[in-house]
Amino acid sequence: DWIKLTDTHENDDLMRIEMNAKHKIMDKSGRASTRLWGRTALLCAVLIVLLSPLSLRAVETARLGVLAHQGKERCVEQWQPTVDYLNKALDHHTIELVPLDFTEVNDAVASGQIDFLISNSGIYVEMEYKYGLQPIATQLIRQNETYYSTFSSAIFVRSDRHDIQGLTDIKGRKLAAVAENSFGGWIMAWRELKNQGLRVPQDLANLSYSGTHDGVVLAVKNRLADAGVVRSGVLEAMIESGQIMPEEIRGLNLQIQDHEYPLMRSTVLYPAWPLAKLKHSSTQLAHEISAALISIPSEHQLLNAAHIGGWTIPRTYQEVHA
């Protein structure tokens, strides 16, 4: 009997040990399952974010400032199609067009109101020097199915002004330009006048700024100014649109017109308008915008709207600094 009692106690002890072991195994298994479930849930959450539709992901807005050298209304007509094109090409950004007149560019760049800027070469180099802008593309100019990445100034008078034959004849006359910081509509011509010995504005009867290229042409046409300065290509465009007749105007200090550059010009050639990124702007976004613009097909209607031939890799603007 004693032996049987002992065996019974031993069996009970063994059963308790076995039950405790099972409980420990189950407890560890439960904790392991909990950790596994937590990791699985975290992985699923990450996958949901990564694989979610683009419409559910954050879209950032980048502001593209464009020099409205022919007025803000015309600027929107010319550049909104390009902005619409970029908005279709870019996945995670929306581009907003910001037309800027000549007096607004500096403040817009200085305050960071814009992220990218399309402007004339003279304004660009000033912004580059002051605020560290970088060019990411250069405009192409198309004329008779030929493409150019340079432009110039045209200094002109009415055809019936026989008393003005050369630049030195402008001395003592009224001269109309676009704006003080318009590169093609003044600065290029100012350099040429200076090279020919004229002191500007001291040697002029009056120097006025019309604000737009069209305004300069109309000022000369209507005898409000004796001579005018516009960027190359403006006169040809206004003749083509019927705003002026070719026999109404005559260029001064004309440079050679050939297949390399057939437009009327009175100065040396300079690099065409750049698209530049501000220092705070995303480098990745700048690459995406540049690639999208350079790849625009040459027959695309947005290029006609913008009155350009397309975009190419950025040129150096060192000669503009001179």
C-alpha positions as CSV (number, residue, x, y, z in Angstrom):
1,D,0.0,0.0,0.0
2,W,2.8,2.4,0.8
3,I,4.4,1.7,-2.5
4,K,1.1,2.3,-4.3
5,L,0.6,5.7,-2.4
6,T,4.1,6.7,-3.3
7,D,3.5,5.9,-7.0
8,T,0.3,8.0,-6.9
9,H,2.1,11.0,-5.5
10,E,4.9,10.7,-8.0
11,N,2.3,10.5,-10.8
12,D,0.6,13.6,-9.5
13,D,4.0,15.5,-9.4
14,L,4.7,14.4,-12.9
15,M,1.4,15.6,-14.1
16,R,1.9,19.0,-12.5
17,I,5.3,19.4,-14.0
18,E,3.9,18.4,-17.4
19,M,1.0,20.9,-17.1
20,N,3.4,23.7,-16.0
21,A,5.6,23.0,-19.0
22,K,2.6,23.1,-21.3
23,H,1.5,26.4,-19.8
24,K,5.0,27.9,-20.3
25,I,5.1,26.7,-23.9
26,M,1.7,28.1,-24.6
27,D,2.6,31.4,-22.9
28,K,5.7,31.8,-25.0
29,S,3.8,30.8,-28.1
30,G,1.2,33.4,-27.3
31,R,3.7,36.1,-26.9
32,A,5.5,35.1,-30.1
33,S,2.1,35.1,-31.9
34,T,1.4,38.6,-30.6
35,R,4.8,39.9,-31.7
36,L,4.3,38.3,-35.1
37,W,0.8,39.8,-35.5
38,G,2.2,43.2,-34.6
39,R,4.9,43.0,-37.1
40,T,2.5,41.8,-39.8
41,A,0.1,44.7,-39.1
42,L,3.0,47.2,-39.3
43,L,4.1,45.7,-42.6
44,C,0.6,45.8,-44.0
45,A,0.2,49.5,-43.0
46,V,3.5,50.4,-44.8
47,L,2.4,48.5,-47.9
48,I,-1.0,50.3,-47.9
49,V,0.8,53.7,-47.9
50,L,3.3,52.7,-50.5
51,L,0.7,51.1,-52.8
52,S,-2.0,53.6,-52.3
53,P,-3.3,55.6,-55.4
54,L,-1.4,58.8,-56.2
55,S,-4.7,60.7,-55.6
56,L,-4.4,59.8,-51.9
57,R,-0.8,60.9,-51.5
58,A,0.4,64.4,-50.8
59,V,0.8,66.7,-53.8
60,E,3.1,69.7,-53.4
61,T,2.7,73.0,-55.2
62,A,5.7,74.7,-56.9
63,R,5.3,78.2,-58.2
64,L,6.7,79.1,-61.6
65,G,7.4,82.8,-62.0
66,V,7.5,84.1,-65.6
67,L,8.5,87.6,-66.7
68,A,5.4,89.2,-68.2
69,H,7.4,91.3,-70.7
70,Q,4.3,91.8,-72.8
71,G,1.8,92.2,-70.0
72,K,0.3,89.7,-67.5
73,E,-2.7,88.8,-69.6
74,R,-0.5,87.9,-72.5
75,C,1.8,86.0,-70.2
76,V,-1.0,83.7,-69.0
77,E,-2.0,83.1,-72.7
78,Q,1.5,82.2,-73.6
79,W,2.6,80.1,-70.6
80,Q,-0.5,78.4,-69.1
81,P,-0.4,75.7,-71.7
82,T,3.2,74.9,-70.7
83,V,2.1,74.8,-67.0
84,D,-0.8,72.4,-67.9
85,Y,1.6,70.2,-69.8
86,L,4.0,70.0,-66.7
87,N,1.1,69.2,-64.4
88,K,0.3,66.2,-66.5
89,A,3.9,65.1,-66.7
90,L,4.8,65.4,-63.0
91,D,3.5,62.9,-60.5
92,H,3.7,64.5,-57.1
93,H,3.8,68.2,-57.9
94,T,1.4,70.8,-59.1
95,I,2.9,73.8,-61.0
96,E,1.3,77.2,-60.5
97,L,1.9,80.1,-63.0
98,V,2.9,83.4,-61.4
99,P,3.2,86.2,-64.0
100,L,5.6,89.0,-62.9
101,D,6.2,92.4,-64.4
102,F,9.7,93.9,-64.5
103,T,9.3,95.6,-61.1
104,E,8.1,92.4,-59.3
105,V,10.8,89.9,-60.1
106,N,13.4,90.8,-57.5
107,D,10.9,90.8,-54.6
108,A,9.4,87.5,-55.7
109,V,12.8,85.9,-55.8
110,A,14.1,87.5,-52.6
111,S,11.1,86.5,-50.5
112,G,10.9,83.0,-51.9
113,Q,7.4,83.6,-53.3
114,I,8.4,81.5,-56.4
115,D,10.4,78.3,-56.8
116,F,11.4,78.6,-60.5
117,L,11.8,81.6,-62.8
118,I,11.6,82.1,-66.5
119,S,13.1,85.5,-67.3
120,N,15.4,87.4,-69.7
121,S,19.1,86.7,-69.5
122,G,19.9,90.1,-67.9
123,I,17.5,89.6,-65.0
124,Y,18.7,86.0,-64.6
125,V,22.3,86.9,-64.1
126,E,21.3,89.6,-61.6
127,M,19.3,87.1,-59.7
128,E,22.1,84.5,-60.0
129,Y,24.6,87.0,-58.5
130,K,22.3,88.2,-55.7
131,Y,20.4,85.0,-54.8
132,G,22.2,82.0,-56.2
133,L,19.8,81.0,-59.0
134,Q,20.9,78.1,-61.3
135,P,19.8,77.6,-64.9
136,I,18.2,74.3,-65.7
137,A,17.1,74.9,-69.3
138,T,17.4,77.5,-72.1
139,Q,14.8,78.5,-74.6
140,L,15.0,77.8,-78.3
141,I,13.9,80.4,-80.8
142,R,12.4,79.1,-84.0
143,Q,12.5,81.0,-87.2
144,N,11.7,79.4,-90.6
145,E,12.0,75.9,-89.1
146,T,15.5,76.7,-87.8
147,Y,16.2,76.8,-84.0
148,Y,18.4,79.2,-82.1
149,S,19.4,79.5,-78.5
150,T,20.5,83.2,-78.7
151,F,18.8,86.5,-79.2
152,S,19.6,90.2,-79.6
153,S,18.2,93.7,-79.6
154,A,16.7,95.6,-82.5
155,I,17.0,99.4,-82.5
156,F,14.6,101.0,-85.1
157,V,13.0,104.1,-86.3
158,R,10.1,105.0,-88.6
159,S,11.1,104.5,-92.3
160,D,10.4,108.2,-93.0
161,R,12.9,109.4,-90.4
162,H,15.7,110.2,-92.9
163,D,17.4,112.3,-90.3
164,I,18.3,109.3,-88.2
165,Q,20.7,107.0,-90.1
166,G,22.9,105.6,-87.4
167,L,23.0,105.2,-83.6
168,T,24.9,108.5,-83.1
169,D,22.0,110.3,-84.8
170,I,19.9,109.3,-81.7
171,K,21.8,111.9,-79.7
172,G,19.3,114.7,-78.7
173,R,16.3,112.5,-79.7
174,K,13.5,110.7,-77.7
175,L,14.2,107.0,-77.2
176,A,11.7,104.4,-76.1
177,A,12.7,101.2,-74.4
178,V,10.8,98.4,-72.7
179,A,12.1,98.6,-69.1
180,E,15.3,99.5,-67.2
181,N,16.0,95.8,-66.6
182,S,14.7,94.4,-69.9
183,F,17.7,92.7,-71.4
184,G,16.6,92.5,-75.1
185,G,14.4,95.6,-74.7
186,W,17.1,97.9,-73.4
187,I,20.3,96.6,-71.8
188,M,21.8,95.2,-75.0
189,A,21.1,98.4,-76.8
190,W,22.4,100.5,-74.0
191,R,25.7,98.6,-74.2
192,E,25.9,99.2,-78.0
193,L,25.0,102.9,-77.6
194,K,27.8,103.2,-75.0
195,N,30.2,101.5,-77.3
196,Q,29.5,104.1,-79.9
197,G,30.3,107.0,-77.6
198,L,26.8,108.0,-76.5
199,R,26.2,108.9,-72.8
200,V,22.8,107.6,-71.8
201,P,20.6,109.2,-70.7
202,Q,22.6,112.4,-70.7
203,D,22.8,112.6,-74.5
204,L,19.1,111.9,-75.1
205,A,16.3,114.4,-75.1
206,N,14.2,111.8,-73.3
207,L,14.4,108.1,-72.3
208,S,11.0,106.5,-71.7
209,Y,10.0,102.9,-70.7
210,S,6.8,101.6,-72.2
211,G,6.6,98.5,-70.1
212,T,6.1,96.1,-73.1
213,H,7.7,95.5,-76.4
214,D,4.5,96.2,-78.3
215,G,4.2,99.5,-76.4
216,V,7.7,100.6,-77.7
217,V,6.7,99.8,-81.3
218,L,3.5,101.7,-81.1
219,A,5.3,104.7,-79.5
220,V,7.6,104.9,-82.5
221,K,4.8,104.3,-85.0
222,N,2.7,107.0,-83.4
223,R,5.6,109.5,-83.3
224,L,5.7,109.5,-79.5
225,A,9.4,108.5,-79.7
226,D,12.0,109.0,-82.4
227,A,13.6,105.6,-82.0
228,G,12.8,102.4,-80.1
229,V,14.4,99.3,-78.7
230,V,12.9,95.8,-78.6
231,R,14.2,92.3,-78.5
232,S,14.9,90.6,-81.8
233,G,11.9,88.9,-83.3
234,V,9.3,91.3,-81.9
235,L,9.2,93.4,-85.1
236,E,8.9,90.3,-87.3
237,A,6.1,88.9,-85.1
238,M,4.1,92.2,-85.2
239,I,4.5,92.3,-89.0
240,E,3.3,88.8,-89.3
241,S,0.2,89.6,-87.1
242,G,-0.6,92.7,-89.1
243,Q,0.0,95.2,-86.3
244,I,2.6,97.0,-88.4
245,M,3.6,97.0,-92.0
246,P,7.2,96.1,-93.0
247,E,7.7,99.4,-94.9
248,E,6.8,101.4,-91.8
249,I,10.0,100.7,-89.8
250,R,13.7,100.6,-90.5
251,G,16.5,99.1,-88.4
252,L,19.7,100.9,-87.2
253,N,23.2,99.5,-86.8
254,L,22.0,96.3,-88.5
255,Q,24.2,93.2,-88.1
256,I,24.6,90.5,-90.7
257,Q,21.4,88.5,-91.2
258,D,22.1,84.9,-92.4
259,H,21.0,81.4,-91.9
260,E,22.6,81.4,-88.5
261,Y,20.4,84.2,-87.3
262,P,18.0,85.7,-89.8
263,L,16.2,88.2,-87.5
264,M,16.7,91.9,-87.6
265,R,19.3,92.8,-84.9
266,S,21.4,95.8,-83.9
267,T,23.7,94.2,-81.3
268,V,25.7,91.1,-80.7
269,L,24.0,87.9,-79.8
270,Y,23.4,86.7,-76.2
271,P,22.0,83.4,-74.7
272,A,18.2,83.1,-74.9
273,W,16.0,83.2,-71.8
274,P,16.7,80.5,-69.2
275,L,14.5,78.6,-66.8
276,A,16.2,78.8,-63.4
277,K,15.7,77.1,-60.0
278,L,15.9,79.1,-56.8
279,K,18.3,77.8,-54.1
280,H,15.5,76.4,-51.9
281,S,13.8,74.5,-54.7
282,S,14.0,70.7,-55.0
283,T,16.9,69.5,-57.2
284,Q,14.9,66.4,-58.1
285,L,11.9,68.4,-59.2
286,A,14.2,70.7,-61.2
287,H,15.5,67.6,-63.1
288,E,12.0,66.4,-63.7
289,I,10.8,69.8,-65.0
290,S,13.9,70.2,-67.2
291,A,13.5,66.7,-68.7
292,A,9.8,67.3,-69.4
293,L,10.4,70.6,-71.2
294,I,13.4,69.4,-73.3
295,S,11.4,66.4,-74.4
296,I,8.4,68.4,-75.7
297,P,7.8,67.5,-79.4
298,S,8.7,70.3,-81.7
299,E,5.2,70.3,-83.2
300,H,3.4,70.7,-79.9
301,Q,0.9,73.5,-79.8
302,L,2.1,74.8,-76.5
303,L,5.3,76.0,-78.1
304,N,3.3,78.0,-80.6
305,A,1.4,79.5,-77.7
306,A,4.6,80.5,-75.9
307,H,6.2,81.8,-79.1
308,I,9.3,79.6,-78.7
309,G,10.8,76.7,-80.5
310,G,11.4,74.5,-77.5
311,W,13.9,74.0,-74.7
312,T,17.5,72.7,-74.6
313,I,20.1,72.1,-72.0
314,P,21.2,75.3,-70.2
315,R,23.7,77.5,-71.8
316,T,26.4,79.4,-70.0
317,Y,25.5,83.0,-69.2
318,Q,29.0,84.2,-68.5
319,E,29.0,86.7,-71.5
320,V,25.8,88.3,-70.1
321,H,27.8,89.3,-67.0
322,A,30.2,91.4,-69.1
